[in-house]
Amino acid sequence: MPEIPPEAKALIAEFNEQEARSRAERAPKSPSKRIINRSREIRRPMTAGEISSLARSKGCIVEGGNGRHGVHIIAPNGQECALPVHGAKTLHTGTQKSILKFIEENGVSNN
C-alpha cells in the first residue's frame, strides 16, 4: 500500500480541525428545554382516567373533591395538582404536559 504524502496528511488534519470547529459552532449553546424522560406519555393524547392510573402507579393519591376541578392528584410529599375531568375527552397538550411534569417531579421513581 503506498505511503500518504505529508502534504495530503496536512490537508486532512486541517480539514478535520475545520469540521470540529464547524460542529462546535452548530451545537446548541444551552441545554434543550425538551421534556426529559417523559417518554411516550407526552406524545399521545391522554384522558383524565389514563393520567390518574399513571399517577397511582407512580405512588400518588387521586382524590375527588369539591369545586371546578373535583379531582386532585396528591404527591407523596404532600403537594397537590388539579386534574380536570371532562368525560372521555382527551386533555389539552399543555395541561397534559404540566400534569405529567408534576407527577414525574413529585412521584416515587420506579428505578
Backbone as ProteinMPNN parsed JSONL, in Angstrom:
{"seq_chain_A": "MPEIPPEAKALIAEFNEQEARSRAERAPKSPSKRIINRSREIRRPMTAGEISSLARSKGCIVEGGNGRHGVHIIAPNGQECALPVHGAKTLHTGTQKSILKFIEENGVSNN", "coords_chain_A": {"N_chain_A": [[0.844, -1.172, 0.0], [0.628, 2.189, -0.886], [2.444, 4.971, 0.524], [1.035, 7.779, 2.245], [1.335, 11.046, 1.096], [3.088, 13.72, 2.851], [1.986, 16.286, 2.469], [-0.688, 15.764, 1.868], [-1.496, 14.565, 4.25], [-1.326, 16.778, 5.938], [-3.31, 18.411, 4.811], [-5.569, 16.808, 5.325], [-5.598, 16.798, 8.137], [-6.027, 19.541, 8.613], [-8.563, 19.822, 7.455], [-10.083, 18.164, 9.167], [-9.872, 19.616, 11.567], [-11.248, 21.976, 10.867], [-13.813, 20.914, 10.455], [-14.413, 20.066, 13.067], [-14.5, 22.543, 14.413], [-16.651, 23.679, 13.062], [-18.759, 21.93, 13.787], [-18.814, 22.471, 16.525], [-19.67, 25.123, 16.531], [-22.241, 24.846, 15.533], [-23.495, 23.424, 17.5], [-25.925, 23.387, 20.161], [-26.098, 26.207, 22.329], [-27.1, 26.324, 24.923], [-28.608, 23.978, 27.216], [-31.196, 21.95, 25.895], [-34.707, 22.649, 26.137], [-36.363, 20.571, 26.122], [-38.674, 18.142, 27.302], [-37.528, 15.817, 29.531], [-37.249, 12.351, 29.799], [-39.971, 11.693, 29.853], [-41.053, 10.068, 28.155], [-43.214, 8.158, 26.16], [-45.735, 8.948, 27.133], [-46.171, 11.671, 26.884], [-46.385, 12.085, 24.211], [-48.735, 11.182, 23.138], [-52.237, 11.894, 23.102], [-54.01, 11.935, 26.18], [-56.574, 10.746, 28.409], [-58.262, 11.901, 31.392], [-58.641, 9.729, 33.061], [-56.633, 7.93, 32.242], [-54.376, 9.365, 32.978], [-54.747, 9.528, 35.746], [-54.453, 6.83, 36.418], [-51.761, 6.467, 35.744], [-50.64, 8.23, 37.599], [-51.287, 6.96, 40.01], [-49.725, 4.672, 39.714], [-47.233, 5.767, 40.025], [-47.134, 6.314, 42.681], [-48.724, 8.347, 43.678], [-51.695, 9.829, 45.131], [-55.046, 9.832, 44.124], [-57.688, 11.895, 44.524], [-61.133, 12.657, 44.939], [-63.086, 15.688, 45.051], [-64.473, 18.893, 45.943], [-65.674, 21.624, 43.907], [-64.521, 23.309, 40.931], [-62.53, 21.773, 39.535], [-62.82, 18.755, 40.379], [-61.183, 16.597, 40.946], [-58.108, 15.719, 42.393], [-54.602, 15.311, 42.293], [-52.472, 13.976, 44.584], [-49.283, 14.188, 45.708], [-46.669, 12.059, 47.121], [-45.122, 13.715, 48.741], [-46.893, 15.58, 49.616], [-47.677, 17.708, 48.005], [-50.069, 19.158, 45.732], [-52.118, 18.777, 42.812], [-54.427, 19.896, 40.446], [-56.722, 17.949, 38.524], [-58.322, 18.14, 35.62], [-61.421, 16.793, 34.69], [-63.121, 15.698, 31.989], [-65.073, 13.851, 31.076], [-64.786, 11.415, 28.561], [-63.073, 12.816, 26.997], [-59.928, 13.89, 25.657], [-57.132, 15.452, 27.305], [-55.941, 18.834, 26.91], [-52.869, 19.599, 25.251], [-50.901, 21.236, 26.62], [-51.898, 21.242, 29.244], [-51.814, 18.52, 29.816], [-49.027, 18.082, 29.63], [-48.083, 19.645, 31.794], [-49.26, 18.381, 33.997], [-48.177, 15.786, 33.803], [-45.512, 16.449, 34.17], [-45.604, 17.341, 36.805], [-46.254, 14.907, 38.071], [-43.979, 13.35, 37.441], [-41.936, 14.811, 38.727], [-42.702, 14.832, 41.405], [-43.599, 12.327, 42.099], [-43.02, 8.887, 43.167], [-40.023, 7.454, 42.162], [-39.488, 4.806, 39.821], [-37.079, 3.402, 39.68]], "CA_chain_A": [[0.0, 0.0, 0.0], [1.5, 3.357, -0.985], [2.513, 5.922, 1.642], [0.312, 9.031, 2.008], [2.294, 12.153, 1.125], [2.941, 14.622, 4.001], [1.097, 17.405, 2.131], [-2.059, 15.254, 1.973], [-1.759, 14.393, 5.679], [-1.559, 18.117, 6.492], [-4.633, 18.847, 4.344], [-6.576, 16.018, 6.048], [-5.635, 17.306, 9.514], [-6.658, 20.859, 8.561], [-9.984, 19.595, 7.193], [-10.684, 17.636, 10.393], [-9.975, 20.726, 12.524], [-12.345, 22.845, 10.415], [-15.062, 20.208, 10.722], [-14.64, 20.098, 14.515], [-14.931, 23.913, 14.749], [-17.981, 23.863, 12.491], [-19.695, 21.209, 14.647], [-18.905, 23.187, 17.806], [-20.483, 26.325, 16.314], [-23.635, 24.444, 15.306], [-24.039, 22.79, 18.702], [-26.727, 24.329, 20.952], [-25.337, 26.909, 23.36], [-27.637, 25.966, 26.234], [-29.325, 22.714, 27.127], [-32.524, 21.998, 25.31], [-35.783, 22.698, 27.111], [-37.249, 19.439, 25.91], [-39.016, 17.391, 28.494], [-36.659, 14.666, 29.563], [-37.685, 11.126, 30.45], [-41.411, 11.565, 29.968], [-41.226, 9.127, 27.067], [-44.351, 8.135, 25.244], [-46.949, 9.517, 27.694], [-46.355, 13.043, 26.449], [-46.544, 12.138, 22.768], [-50.079, 10.847, 22.698], [-53.27, 12.495, 23.948], [-54.482, 11.051, 27.243], [-57.755, 11.179, 29.148], [-58.01, 12.067, 32.822], [-58.557, 8.394, 33.649], [-55.31, 7.374, 31.971], [-53.394, 10.1, 33.788], [-54.906, 9.132, 37.149], [-53.834, 5.499, 36.541], [-50.318, 6.688, 35.745], [-50.294, 8.863, 38.87], [-51.339, 5.917, 41.048], [-48.572, 3.785, 39.542], [-46.039, 6.492, 40.484], [-47.205, 6.497, 44.128], [-49.569, 9.481, 44.046], [-53.074, 9.536, 45.508], [-56.008, 10.586, 43.328], [-58.86, 12.108, 45.368], [-62.218, 13.507, 44.477], [-63.302, 16.813, 45.949], [-65.485, 19.85, 45.519], [-65.168, 22.737, 43.119], [-64.488, 23.204, 39.476], [-61.765, 20.565, 39.218], [-63.12, 17.936, 41.54], [-60.193, 15.547, 41.172], [-56.776, 16.24, 42.695], [-53.513, 14.345, 42.432], [-51.677, 14.352, 45.748], [-47.982, 13.519, 45.656], [-46.227, 11.548, 48.421], [-44.558, 14.791, 49.557], [-47.986, 16.446, 50.066], [-48.08, 18.705, 47.02], [-51.331, 18.835, 45.105], [-52.31, 19.265, 41.451], [-55.786, 19.648, 39.976], [-56.845, 17.149, 37.31], [-59.63, 18.393, 35.02], [-62.062, 15.601, 34.147], [-64.148, 16.069, 31.018], [-65.579, 12.619, 30.493], [-63.825, 10.624, 27.789], [-62.271, 13.704, 26.157], [-58.51, 13.969, 26.0], [-56.702, 16.749, 27.842], [-55.153, 19.662, 26.007], [-51.452, 19.251, 25.298], [-50.198, 21.956, 27.678], [-52.4, 20.751, 30.523], [-51.261, 17.179, 29.974], [-47.593, 18.182, 29.9], [-47.824, 20.163, 33.135], [-49.635, 17.364, 34.977], [-47.168, 14.732, 33.74], [-44.294, 17.001, 34.782], [-45.853, 17.302, 38.25], [-46.174, 13.508, 38.507], [-42.581, 12.923, 37.335], [-41.093, 15.506, 39.699], [-43.126, 14.611, 42.783], [-43.955, 10.925, 42.357], [-41.957, 7.978, 43.566], [-39.399, 6.925, 40.947], [-39.521, 3.349, 39.712], [-35.745, 2.947, 39.249]], "C_chain_A": [[0.895, 1.242, 0.0], [1.369, 4.28, 0.233], [1.746, 7.19, 1.268], [1.318, 10.176, 2.097], [2.035, 13.086, 2.317], [2.001, 15.797, 3.714], [-0.371, 16.988, 2.279], [-2.44, 15.057, 3.44], [-2.071, 15.746, 6.328], [-2.935, 18.634, 6.085], [-5.755, 18.105, 5.079], [-6.721, 16.526, 7.48], [-6.324, 18.666, 9.573], [-8.174, 20.723, 8.345], [-10.693, 19.105, 8.455], [-10.849, 18.719, 11.454], [-11.117, 21.661, 12.153], [-13.702, 22.205, 10.691], [-15.405, 20.241, 12.211], [-15.12, 21.479, 14.956], [-16.354, 24.162, 14.26], [-19.038, 23.157, 13.343], [-19.89, 21.917, 15.976], [-19.762, 24.444, 17.67], [-21.956, 25.983, 16.139], [-24.284, 23.831, 16.531], [-24.851, 23.819, 19.494], [-25.892, 24.916, 22.086], [-25.804, 26.54, 24.759], [-28.389, 24.649, 26.101], [-30.736, 22.917, 26.593], [-33.581, 22.005, 26.398], [-36.785, 21.572, 26.89], [-37.524, 18.747, 27.226], [-38.235, 16.083, 28.448], [-37.335, 13.525, 30.318], [-39.19, 11.065, 30.708], [-41.941, 10.742, 28.808], [-42.526, 9.254, 26.304], [-45.603, 8.788, 25.808], [-47.22, 10.915, 27.148], [-46.687, 13.117, 24.964], [-47.947, 11.808, 22.292], [-51.103, 11.492, 23.625], [-53.791, 11.478, 24.961], [-55.735, 11.622, 27.877], [-57.37, 11.324, 30.612], [-57.887, 10.715, 33.507], [-57.195, 7.757, 33.44], [-54.241, 8.062, 32.814], [-53.52, 9.712, 35.256], [-54.32, 7.742, 37.388], [-52.31, 5.611, 36.596], [-49.869, 7.278, 37.077], [-50.294, 7.839, 40.004], [-50.128, 4.985, 40.941], [-47.274, 4.436, 40.003], [-46.096, 6.807, 41.972], [-48.028, 7.682, 44.574], [-50.964, 8.989, 44.418], [-53.975, 10.405, 44.65], [-57.295, 10.661, 44.147], [-59.892, 12.951, 44.67], [-62.403, 14.644, 45.474], [-64.392, 17.7, 45.419], [-64.85, 20.913, 44.65], [-65.114, 22.412, 41.652], [-63.724, 21.968, 38.999], [-61.884, 19.661, 40.43], [-62.096, 16.875, 41.847], [-58.827, 16.2, 41.385], [-55.8, 15.079, 42.793], [-52.658, 14.842, 43.589], [-50.408, 13.505, 45.742], [-47.603, 13.013, 47.04], [-45.639, 12.63, 49.325], [-45.615, 15.809, 49.984], [-48.421, 17.501, 49.07], [-49.286, 18.202, 46.243], [-51.423, 19.46, 43.722], [-53.732, 18.924, 41.022], [-55.759, 18.866, 38.678], [-58.232, 17.392, 36.719], [-60.184, 17.126, 34.369], [-63.199, 16.053, 33.25], [-64.651, 14.825, 30.306], [-64.483, 11.862, 29.771], [-62.961, 11.49, 26.885], [-60.82, 13.689, 26.613], [-58.194, 15.371, 26.505], [-55.949, 17.527, 26.775], [-53.673, 19.387, 26.257], [-50.717, 19.924, 26.454], [-50.611, 21.492, 29.066], [-51.807, 19.382, 30.813], [-49.784, 17.24, 30.326], [-47.323, 18.643, 31.327], [-48.188, 19.143, 34.206], [-48.623, 16.228, 34.982], [-45.847, 15.185, 34.359], [-44.424, 16.97, 36.305], [-45.687, 15.875, 38.779], [-44.726, 13.026, 38.495], [-41.714, 13.535, 38.439], [-41.434, 15.135, 41.135], [-43.487, 13.173, 43.107], [-42.751, 10.12, 42.796], [-41.35, 7.394, 42.301], [-39.407, 5.412, 40.993], [-38.176, 2.801, 39.26], [-35.294, 1.748, 40.025]], "O_chain_A": [[1.822, 1.333, 0.804], [0.32, 4.349, 0.875], [1.794, 7.63, 0.119], [2.07, 10.267, 3.068], [0.891, 13.23, 2.748], [1.296, 16.255, 4.612], [-1.196, 17.766, 2.757], [-3.57, 15.346, 3.833], [-2.969, 15.847, 7.163], [-3.648, 19.222, 6.898], [-6.776, 18.704, 5.417], [-7.837, 16.667, 7.981], [-7.117, 18.92, 10.479], [-8.963, 21.425, 8.977], [-11.783, 19.579, 8.776], [-11.854, 18.741, 12.164], [-11.872, 22.094, 13.023], [-14.636, 22.886, 11.115], [-16.567, 20.424, 12.573], [-16.035, 21.588, 15.772], [-17.161, 24.779, 14.955], [-20.102, 23.722, 13.597], [-21.003, 21.962, 16.5], [-20.499, 24.793, 18.591], [-22.825, 26.751, 16.552], [-25.509, 23.729, 16.592], [-24.505, 25.001, 19.5], [-25.092, 24.224, 22.716], [-24.994, 26.451, 25.682], [-28.762, 24.251, 24.998], [-31.368, 23.946, 26.83], [-33.376, 21.43, 27.467], [-37.906, 21.61, 27.399], [-36.703, 18.768, 28.143], [-38.278, 15.345, 27.464], [-37.93, 13.744, 31.373], [-39.628, 10.449, 31.679], [-43.14, 10.733, 28.528], [-42.889, 10.341, 25.854], [-46.48, 9.161, 25.029], [-48.377, 11.298, 26.971], [-47.223, 14.126, 24.508], [-48.308, 12.123, 21.158], [-50.85, 11.62, 24.823], [-53.987, 10.307, 24.636], [-55.938, 12.836, 27.884], [-56.282, 10.917, 31.021], [-57.101, 10.57, 34.444], [-56.658, 7.118, 34.345], [-53.314, 7.417, 33.304], [-52.508, 9.58, 35.945], [-53.747, 7.494, 38.449], [-51.654, 4.937, 37.391], [-48.84, 6.878, 37.623], [-49.405, 7.849, 40.855], [-49.574, 4.561, 41.955], [-46.316, 3.738, 40.337], [-45.212, 7.492, 42.488], [-48.029, 8.001, 45.763], [-51.36, 7.878, 44.066], [-53.7, 11.591, 44.467], [-57.918, 9.64, 44.435], [-59.561, 13.853, 43.901], [-61.929, 14.567, 46.608], [-65.154, 17.302, 44.538], [-63.631, 21.084, 44.654], [-65.6, 21.375, 41.2], [-64.215, 21.21, 38.162], [-61.128, 19.794, 41.393], [-62.136, 16.293, 42.931], [-58.44, 17.112, 40.655], [-56.128, 14.009, 43.306], [-52.18, 15.976, 43.582], [-50.459, 12.276, 45.768], [-48.153, 13.482, 48.037], [-45.653, 12.484, 50.547], [-45.286, 16.797, 50.641], [-49.453, 18.138, 49.275], [-49.504, 16.998, 46.108], [-50.878, 20.538, 43.482], [-54.19, 17.798, 41.211], [-54.892, 19.08, 37.83], [-59.222, 16.9, 37.261], [-59.494, 16.469, 33.59], [-64.132, 16.716, 33.704], [-64.653, 14.76, 29.076], [-63.384, 11.686, 30.298], [-62.191, 10.961, 26.084], [-60.523, 13.501, 27.793], [-58.884, 16.339, 26.184], [-55.388, 16.943, 25.848], [-53.284, 18.988, 27.354], [-49.987, 19.261, 27.19], [-49.774, 21.363, 29.959], [-51.352, 19.117, 31.926], [-49.332, 16.529, 31.224], [-46.445, 18.104, 32.001], [-47.498, 19.045, 35.221], [-48.243, 15.75, 36.05], [-45.15, 14.395, 34.996], [-43.478, 16.617, 37.009], [-45.053, 15.663, 39.813], [-44.288, 12.365, 39.436], [-40.862, 12.857, 39.015], [-40.554, 15.124, 41.996], [-43.665, 12.831, 44.276], [-41.62, 10.604, 42.797], [-42.079, 6.889, 41.448], [-39.341, 4.809, 42.064], [-38.138, 1.818, 38.519], [-34.198, 1.238, 39.791]]}, "name": "protein", "num_of_chains": 1, "seq": "MPEIPPEAKALIAEFNEQEARSRAERAPKSPSKRIINRSREIRRPMTAGEISSLARSKGCIVEGGNGRHGVHIIAPNGQECALPVHGAKTLHTGTQKSILKFIEENGVSNN"}
